[in-house]
Amino acid sequence: MKDKNLPNYYNSMTLEELTKEANRMIEDLEKQKDLENSLKNYQDLLNLNSIIEKKFKKNNKEVSEKTKEKILKIVTESNEKKIK
């Protein structure tokens, strides 16, 4: 897998899948003896962590917006019932 393909590959994964991938990468890093290879893998892990953070923030924002919409709908319906 080429480095330039990593973001597209990771962006198509769910948060759960990304977390599993990060855990796998951590386990691999803990087993490695070759420092040169470890540095590259560590960089990949940092990039993956950044993608996980962005995806989490995006999901959090979407949940927040949906919650606000539902609250507004409930309040609006409640106000309409009071007027009648």
MOPAC internal coordinates of N, CA, C and O (Angstrom, degrees):
PM7 1SCF
backbone

  N    0.0000 0     0.00 0     0.00 0    0    0    0
  C    1.4470 1     0.00 0     0.00 0    1    0    0
  C    1.5249 1   108.59 1     0.00 0    2    1    0
  O    1.2310 1   120.17 1   -54.44 1    3    2    1
  N    1.3106 1   117.28 1   125.56 1    3    2    1
  C    1.4507 1   121.49 1  -178.33 1    5    3    2
  C    1.5204 1   110.77 1   -80.79 1    6    5    3
  O    1.2310 1   120.61 1   -29.31 1    7    6    5
  N    1.3361 1   116.45 1   150.69 1    7    6    5
  C    1.4555 1   121.07 1  -178.99 1    9    7    6
  C    1.5208 1   113.17 1   -56.75 1   10    9    7
  O    1.2310 1   120.23 1   140.38 1   11   10    9
  N    1.3358 1   117.17 1   -39.62 1   11   10    9
  C    1.4585 1   118.12 1  -177.23 1   13   11   10
  C    1.5195 1   111.75 1   -70.27 1   14   13   11
  O    1.2310 1   119.45 1   164.35 1   15   14   13
  N    1.3218 1   118.66 1   -15.65 1   15   14   13
  C    1.4595 1   121.64 1   176.93 1   17   15   14
  C    1.5294 1   112.73 1   -89.16 1   18   17   15
  O    1.2310 1   120.21 1   166.05 1   19   18   17
  N    1.3016 1   117.20 1   -13.95 1   19   18   17
  C    1.4599 1   120.00 1  -176.84 1   21   19   18
  C    1.5238 1   113.61 1   -58.73 1   22   21   19
  O    1.2310 1   118.53 1   130.15 1   23   22   21
  N    1.3178 1   120.40 1   -49.85 1   23   22   21
  C    1.4677 1   118.75 1  -177.83 1   25   23   22
  C    1.5240 1   112.91 1   -58.79 1   26   25   23
  O    1.2310 1   119.57 1   136.00 1   27   26   25
  N    1.3292 1   118.43 1   -44.00 1   27   26   25
  C    1.4580 1   120.09 1   178.97 1   29   27   26
  C    1.5198 1   111.20 1   -63.71 1   30   29   27
  O    1.2310 1   120.34 1   140.46 1   31   30   29
  N    1.3099 1   116.95 1   -39.54 1   31   30   29
  C    1.4610 1   121.39 1   178.78 1   33   31   30
  C    1.5291 1   109.94 1   -63.51 1   34   33   31
  O    1.2310 1   120.63 1   132.70 1   35   34   33
  N    1.3176 1   116.39 1   -47.30 1   35   34   33
  C    1.4632 1   120.66 1  -178.70 1   37   35   34
  C    1.5251 1   112.23 1   -70.27 1   38   37   35
  O    1.2310 1   120.06 1   144.60 1   39   38   37
  N    1.3239 1   117.49 1   -35.40 1   39   38   37
  C    1.4655 1   119.64 1  -178.29 1   41   39   38
  C    1.5190 1   112.66 1   -66.10 1   42   41   39
  O    1.2310 1   120.17 1   158.32 1   43   42   41
  N    1.3173 1   117.28 1   -21.68 1   43   42   41
  C    1.4617 1   120.12 1   179.79 1   45   43   42
  C    1.5327 1   111.89 1   -85.72 1   46   45   43
  O    1.2310 1   120.07 1   175.09 1   47   46   45
  N    1.3158 1   117.48 1    -4.91 1   47   46   45
  C    1.4624 1   121.53 1  -177.64 1   49   47   46
  C    1.5275 1   110.87 1   -92.82 1   50   49   47
  O    1.2310 1   120.90 1   -24.71 1   51   50   49
  N    1.3421 1   115.89 1   155.29 1   51   50   49
  C    1.4620 1   121.33 1   176.09 1   53   51   50
  C    1.5293 1   109.01 1   -79.07 1   54   53   51
  O    1.2310 1   120.76 1   -12.98 1   55   54   53
  N    1.3313 1   116.15 1   167.02 1   55   54   53
  C    1.4627 1   119.74 1   177.46 1   57   55   54
  C    1.5254 1   111.45 1   -59.96 1   58   57   55
  O    1.2310 1   120.51 1   140.84 1   59   58   57
  N    1.3102 1   116.62 1   -39.16 1   59   58   57
  C    1.4648 1   120.42 1   179.32 1   61   59   58
  C    1.5347 1   110.91 1   -63.20 1   62   61   59
  O    1.2310 1   120.63 1   135.56 1   63   62   61
  N    1.3229 1   116.40 1   -44.44 1   63   62   61
  C    1.4628 1   120.93 1   178.52 1   65   63   62
  C    1.5298 1   110.92 1   -64.13 1   66   65   63
  O    1.2310 1   120.55 1   138.99 1   67   66   65
  N    1.3268 1   116.55 1   -41.01 1   67   66   65
  C    1.4641 1   120.59 1   178.82 1   69   67   66
  C    1.5222 1   111.31 1   -63.97 1   70   69   67
  O    1.2310 1   120.78 1   140.18 1   71   70   69
  N    1.3149 1   116.11 1   -39.82 1   71   70   69
  C    1.4682 1   120.54 1   178.89 1   73   71   70
  C    1.5240 1   110.76 1   -64.54 1   74   73   71
  O    1.2310 1   120.76 1   137.64 1   75   74   73
  N    1.3271 1   116.15 1   -42.36 1   75   74   73
  C    1.4712 1   119.91 1   177.66 1   77   75   74
  C    1.5309 1   110.28 1   -62.21 1   78   77   75
  O    1.2310 1   120.95 1   139.13 1   79   78   77
  N    1.3400 1   115.78 1   -40.87 1   79   78   77
  C    1.4710 1   120.40 1   179.17 1   81   79   78
  C    1.5375 1   110.19 1   -64.26 1   82   81   79
  O    1.2310 1   120.44 1   137.97 1   83   82   81
  N    1.3256 1   116.76 1   -42.03 1   83   82   81
  C    1.4661 1   120.45 1   178.55 1   85   83   82
  C    1.5274 1   110.34 1   -62.71 1   86   85   83
  O    1.2310 1   120.16 1   137.00 1   87   86   85
  N    1.3153 1   117.30 1   -43.00 1   87   86   85
  C    1.4665 1   120.95 1   178.36 1   89   87   86
  C    1.5233 1   111.35 1   -62.54 1   90   89   87
  O    1.2310 1   120.76 1   140.16 1   91   90   89
  N    1.3314 1   116.16 1   -39.84 1   91   90   89
  C    1.4644 1   120.20 1   177.69 1   93   91   90
  C    1.5270 1   110.37 1   -63.56 1   94   93   91
  O    1.2310 1   120.79 1   137.96 1   95   94   93
  N    1.3312 1   116.09 1   -42.04 1   95   94   93
  C    1.4659 1   120.53 1   179.95 1   97   95   94
  C    1.5294 1   110.64 1   -64.38 1   98   97   95
  O    1.2310 1   120.50 1   141.28 1   99   98   97
  N    1.3298 1   116.65 1   -38.72 1   99   98   97
  C    1.4661 1   120.88 1   178.62 1  101   99   98
  C    1.5235 1   110.14 1   -63.80 1  102  101   99
  O    1.2310 1   120.71 1   135.37 1  103  102  101
  N    1.3346 1   116.24 1   -44.63 1  103  102  101
  C    1.4670 1   120.18 1   178.43 1  105  103  102
  C    1.5257 1   110.79 1   -60.48 1  106  105  103
  O    1.2310 1   120.43 1   137.42 1  107  106  105
  N    1.3318 1   116.78 1   -42.58 1  107  106  105
  C    1.4639 1   120.80 1   178.48 1  109  107  106
  C    1.5308 1   111.00 1   -62.80 1  110  109  107
  O    1.2310 1   120.60 1   137.90 1  111  110  109
  N    1.3207 1   116.46 1   -42.10 1  111  110  109
  C    1.4702 1   120.15 1   179.30 1  113  111  110
  C    1.5219 1   111.35 1   -62.81 1  114  113  111
  O    1.2310 1   120.42 1   140.89 1  115  114  113
  N    1.3281 1   116.80 1   -39.11 1  115  114  113
  C    1.4596 1   120.74 1  -179.78 1  117  115  114
  C    1.5231 1   111.90 1   -65.45 1  118  117  115
  O    1.2310 1   120.13 1   152.82 1  119  118  117
  N    1.3279 1   117.35 1   -27.18 1  119  118  117
  C    1.4609 1   121.59 1  -177.99 1  121  119  118
  C    1.5294 1   113.07 1   -87.58 1  122  121  119
  O    1.2310 1   119.85 1   159.67 1  123  122  121
  N    1.3314 1   117.89 1   -20.33 1  123  122  121
  C    1.4607 1   121.41 1  -172.39 1  125  123  122
  C    1.5312 1   112.67 1   -72.61 1  126  125  123
  O    1.2310 1   122.17 1   -35.04 1  127  126  125
  N    1.3064 1   113.44 1   144.96 1  127  126  125
  C    1.4630 1   121.06 1   176.80 1  129  127  126
  C    1.5287 1   110.34 1  -108.56 1  130  129  127
  O    1.2310 1   120.41 1   154.92 1  131  130  129
  N    1.3232 1   116.83 1   -25.08 1  131  130  129
  C    1.4611 1   122.65 1  -176.80 1  133  131  130
  C    1.5341 1   110.26 1   -81.15 1  134  133  131
  O    1.2310 1   120.22 1   -70.33 1  135  134  133
  N    1.3285 1   117.18 1   109.67 1  135  134  133
  C    1.4551 1   122.52 1  -176.28 1  137  135  134
  C    1.5270 1   112.04 1   -63.77 1  138  137  135
  O    1.2310 1   119.82 1   139.92 1  139  138  137
  N    1.3207 1   117.94 1   -40.08 1  139  138  137
  C    1.4657 1   121.28 1  -178.92 1  141  139  138
  C    1.5316 1   110.95 1   -60.43 1  142  141  139
  O    1.2310 1   120.66 1   133.98 1  143  142  141
  N    1.3110 1   116.34 1   -46.02 1  143  142  141
  C    1.4619 1   121.38 1   178.67 1  145  143  142
  C    1.5347 1   110.14 1   -68.46 1  146  145  143
  O    1.2310 1   120.16 1   144.50 1  147  146  145
  N    1.3250 1   117.30 1   -35.50 1  147  146  145
  C    1.4519 1   121.52 1   179.56 1  149  147  146
  C    1.5243 1   111.45 1   -62.31 1  150  149  147
  O    1.2310 1   120.00 1   141.07 1  151  150  149
  N    1.3149 1   117.60 1   -38.93 1  151  150  149
  C    1.4639 1   120.95 1  -179.87 1  153  151  150
  C    1.5177 1   111.22 1   -62.04 1  154  153  151
  O    1.2310 1   120.29 1   135.89 1  155  154  153
  N    1.3154 1   117.06 1   -44.11 1  155  154  153
  C    1.4671 1   120.61 1   178.92 1  157  155  154
  C    1.5301 1   110.33 1   -64.25 1  158  157  155
  O    1.2310 1   120.67 1   135.93 1  159  158  157
  N    1.3099 1   116.33 1   -44.07 1  159  158  157
  C    1.4627 1   120.49 1  -179.92 1  161  159  158
  C    1.5304 1   111.30 1   -65.77 1  162  161  159
  O    1.2310 1   120.83 1   144.50 1  163  162  161
  N    1.3279 1   116.02 1   -35.50 1  163  162  161
  C    1.4553 1   120.12 1   177.82 1  165  163  162
  C    1.5371 1   110.13 1   -65.83 1  166  165  163
  O    1.2310 1   120.60 1   139.22 1  167  166  165
  N    1.3410 1   116.45 1   -40.78 1  167  166  165
  C    1.4710 1   121.14 1   176.64 1  169  167  166
  C    1.5335 1   110.14 1   -61.14 1  170  169  167
  O    1.2310 1   120.68 1   137.40 1  171  170  169
  N    1.3267 1   116.30 1   -42.60 1  171  170  169
  C    1.4623 1   120.64 1   177.49 1  173  171  170
  C    1.5324 1   110.54 1   -61.09 1  174  173  171
  O    1.2310 1   120.66 1   139.27 1  175  174  173
  N    1.3129 1   116.34 1   -40.73 1  175  174  173
  C    1.4612 1   121.16 1   178.85 1  177  175  174
  C    1.5286 1   110.69 1   -64.54 1  178  177  175
  O    1.2310 1   120.21 1   139.05 1  179  178  177
  N    1.3240 1   117.20 1   -40.95 1  179  178  177
  C    1.4659 1   120.34 1   177.12 1  181  179  178
  C    1.5281 1   111.27 1   -63.08 1  182  181  179
  O    1.2310 1   120.66 1   138.76 1  183  182  181
  N    1.3246 1   116.35 1   -41.24 1  183  182  181
  C    1.4669 1   120.05 1   176.99 1  185  183  182
  C    1.5332 1   110.94 1   -63.04 1  186  185  183
  O    1.2310 1   120.89 1   137.23 1  187  186  185
  N    1.3105 1   115.91 1   -42.77 1  187  186  185
  C    1.4583 1   120.51 1   178.40 1  189  187  186
  C    1.5277 1   110.13 1   -62.50 1  190  189  187
  O    1.2310 1   120.26 1   138.71 1  191  190  189
  N    1.3152 1   117.11 1   -41.29 1  191  190  189
  C    1.4589 1   121.08 1   178.75 1  193  191  190
  C    1.5325 1   110.76 1   -60.39 1  194  193  191
  O    1.2310 1   120.64 1   138.52 1  195  194  193
  N    1.3072 1   116.39 1   -41.48 1  195  194  193
  C    1.4596 1   121.11 1   177.92 1  197  195  194
  C    1.5292 1   111.21 1   -61.56 1  198  197  195
  O    1.2310 1   120.73 1   137.76 1  199  198  197
  N    1.3147 1   116.21 1   -42.24 1  199  198  197
  C    1.4680 1   120.81 1   178.83 1  201  199  198
  C    1.5315 1   110.22 1   -65.28 1  202  201  199
  O    1.2310 1   120.44 1   139.32 1  203  202  201
  N    1.3335 1   116.76 1   -40.68 1  203  202  201
  C    1.4729 1   120.73 1   178.29 1  205  203  202
  C    1.5264 1   109.67 1   -61.81 1  206  205  203
  O    1.2310 1   119.92 1   135.46 1  207  206  205
  N    1.3228 1   117.77 1   -44.54 1  207  206  205
  C    1.4632 1   121.44 1   179.36 1  209  207  206
  C    1.5250 1   111.24 1   -60.37 1  210  209  207
  O    1.2310 1   120.35 1   133.98 1  211  210  209
  N    1.3272 1   116.94 1   -46.02 1  211  210  209
  C    1.4714 1   121.11 1  -179.64 1  213  211  210
  C    1.5257 1   110.80 1   -62.78 1  214  213  211
  O    1.2310 1   120.63 1   136.20 1  215  214  213
  N    1.3280 1   116.41 1   -43.80 1  215  214  213
  C    1.4602 1   120.43 1  -178.83 1  217  215  214
  C    1.5328 1   110.17 1   -66.85 1  218  217  215
  O    1.2310 1   120.27 1   141.55 1  219  218  217
  N    1.3298 1   117.09 1   -38.45 1  219  218  217
  C    1.4580 1   120.77 1   178.47 1  221  219  218
  C    1.5334 1   110.11 1   -64.04 1  222  221  219
  O    1.2310 1   120.42 1   135.10 1  223  222  221
  N    1.3338 1   116.81 1   -44.90 1  223  222  221
  C    1.4661 1   120.58 1   179.15 1  225  223  222
  C    1.5235 1   111.03 1   -62.24 1  226  225  223
  O    1.2310 1   120.66 1   139.60 1  227  226  225
  N    1.3237 1   116.35 1   -40.40 1  227  226  225
  C    1.4701 1   120.98 1   179.40 1  229  227  226
  C    1.5235 1   109.92 1   -63.83 1  230  229  227
  O    1.2310 1   120.43 1   133.45 1  231  230  229
  N    1.3354 1   116.77 1   -46.55 1  231  230  229
  C    1.4640 1   120.87 1   179.32 1  233  231  230
  C    1.5233 1   110.91 1   -63.09 1  234  233  231
  O    1.2310 1   120.67 1   139.21 1  235  234  233
  N    1.3304 1   116.32 1   -40.79 1  235  234  233
  C    1.4520 1   121.29 1   179.25 1  237  235  234
  C    1.5309 1   110.66 1   -62.38 1  238  237  235
  O    1.2310 1   120.53 1   137.92 1  239  238  237
  N    1.3143 1   116.60 1   -42.08 1  239  238  237
  C    1.4612 1   121.61 1   178.90 1  241  239  238
  C    1.5269 1   110.60 1   -63.49 1  242  241  239
  O    1.2310 1   120.43 1   136.68 1  243  242  241
  N    1.3340 1   116.78 1   -43.32 1  243  242  241
  C    1.4624 1   121.08 1   179.31 1  245  243  242
  C    1.5281 1   111.14 1   -62.13 1  246  245  243
  O    1.2310 1   120.29 1   137.12 1  247  246  245
  N    1.3226 1   117.05 1   -42.88 1  247  246  245
  C    1.4670 1   120.91 1   178.77 1  249  247  246
  C    1.5251 1   109.67 1   -64.01 1  250  249  247
  O    1.2310 1   120.34 1   137.61 1  251  250  249
  N    1.3211 1   116.95 1   -42.39 1  251  250  249
  C    1.4632 1   121.54 1   178.73 1  253  251  250
  C    1.5197 1   111.35 1   -60.29 1  254  253  251
  O    1.2310 1   120.64 1   134.14 1  255  254  253
  N    1.3222 1   116.39 1   -45.86 1  255  254  253
  C    1.4660 1   120.51 1  -179.38 1  257  255  254
  C    1.5261 1   111.16 1   -64.38 1  258  257  255
  O    1.2310 1   120.07 1   137.98 1  259  258  257
  N    1.3192 1   117.48 1   -42.02 1  259  258  257
  C    1.4585 1   120.47 1   178.86 1  261  259  258
  C    1.5265 1   110.82 1   -64.54 1  262  261  259
  O    1.2310 1   120.65 1   140.25 1  263  262  261
  N    1.3261 1   116.36 1   -39.75 1  263  262  261
  C    1.4595 1   120.83 1   179.00 1  265  263  262
  C    1.5219 1   110.61 1   -64.15 1  266  265  263
  O    1.2310 1   120.33 1   135.84 1  267  266  265
  N    1.3238 1   116.98 1   -44.16 1  267  266  265
  C    1.4663 1   120.55 1   178.24 1  269  267  266
  C    1.5199 1   110.96 1   -60.82 1  270  269  267
  O    1.2310 1   120.30 1   137.72 1  271  270  269
  N    1.3323 1   117.04 1   -42.28 1  271  270  269
  C    1.4617 1   121.13 1   178.64 1  273  271  270
  C    1.5250 1   111.12 1   -61.80 1  274  273  271
  O    1.2310 1   120.31 1   137.02 1  275  274  273
  N    1.3227 1   117.02 1   -42.98 1  275  274  273
  C    1.4611 1   120.59 1  -179.58 1  277  275  274
  C    1.5188 1   110.90 1   -66.53 1  278  277  275
  O    1.2310 1   120.50 1   139.00 1  279  278  277
  N    1.3266 1   116.65 1   -41.00 1  279  278  277
  C    1.4665 1   120.50 1   178.52 1  281  279  278
  C    1.5234 1   110.17 1   -63.39 1  282  281  279
  O    1.2310 1   120.53 1   135.33 1  283  282  281
  N    1.3212 1   116.60 1   -44.67 1  283  282  281
  C    1.4649 1   120.81 1   178.88 1  285  283  282
  C    1.5305 1   111.10 1   -60.92 1  286  285  283
  O    1.2310 1   120.52 1   138.85 1  287  286  285
  N    1.3201 1   116.61 1   -41.15 1  287  286  285
  C    1.4596 1   121.24 1   178.57 1  289  287  286
  C    1.5223 1   110.62 1   -62.97 1  290  289  287
  O    1.2310 1   120.36 1   135.40 1  291  290  289
  N    1.3263 1   116.92 1   -44.60 1  291  290  289
  C    1.4686 1   121.31 1  -179.95 1  293  291  290
  C    1.5273 1   110.37 1   -63.68 1  294  293  291
  O    1.2310 1   120.50 1   134.92 1  295  294  293
  N    1.3158 1   116.65 1   -45.08 1  295  294  293
  C    1.4660 1   120.92 1  -179.93 1  297  295  294
  C    1.5259 1   110.49 1   -63.44 1  298  297  295
  O    1.2310 1   120.61 1   137.00 1  299  298  297
  N    1.3178 1   116.43 1   -43.00 1  299  298  297
  C    1.4623 1   121.10 1   179.41 1  301  299  298
  C    1.5257 1   110.69 1   -62.27 1  302  301  299
  O    1.2310 1   120.43 1   134.09 1  303  302  301
  N    1.3150 1   116.79 1   -45.91 1  303  302  301
  C    1.4698 1   120.85 1   178.72 1  305  303  302
  C    1.5208 1   111.09 1   -63.20 1  306  305  303
  O    1.2310 1   120.49 1   139.96 1  307  306  305
  N    1.3193 1   116.67 1   -40.04 1  307  306  305
  C    1.4512 1   121.29 1   178.86 1  309  307  306
  C    1.5264 1   111.03 1   -63.78 1  310  309  307
  O    1.2310 1   120.86 1   137.15 1  311  310  309
  N    1.3283 1   115.97 1   -42.85 1  311  310  309
  C    1.4638 1   120.63 1   179.25 1  313  311  310
  C    1.5359 1   110.72 1   -65.36 1  314  313  311
  O    1.2310 1   120.39 1   142.24 1  315  314  313
  N    1.3070 1   116.87 1   -37.76 1  315  314  313
  C    1.4641 1   120.94 1   178.97 1  317  315  314
  C    1.5248 1   110.42 1   -64.67 1  318  317  315
  O    1.2310 1   120.06 1   141.16 1  319  318  317
  N    1.3249 1   117.49 1   -38.84 1  319  318  317
  C    1.4610 1   121.41 1   179.19 1  321  319  318
  C    1.5218 1   110.99 1   -67.40 1  322  321  319
  O    1.2310 1   120.20 1   144.63 1  323  322  321
  N    1.3346 1   117.22 1   -35.37 1  323  322  321
  C    1.4675 1   121.43 1   179.38 1  325  323  322
  C    1.5201 1   110.53 1   -68.08 1  326  325  323
  O    1.2310 1   120.29 1   144.71 1  327  326  325
  N    1.3119 1   117.04 1   -35.29 1  327  326  325
  C    1.4634 1   121.85 1  -179.18 1  329  327  326
  C    1.5259 1   110.74 1   -68.27 1  330  329  327
  O    1.2310 1   120.03 1   145.22 1  331  330  329
  N    1.3230 1   117.55 1   -34.78 1  331  330  329
  C    1.4720 1   122.02 1  -178.36 1  333  331  330
  C    1.4625 1   109.45 1   -73.76 1  334  333  331
  O    1.2310 1   120.10 1   180.00 1  335  334  333

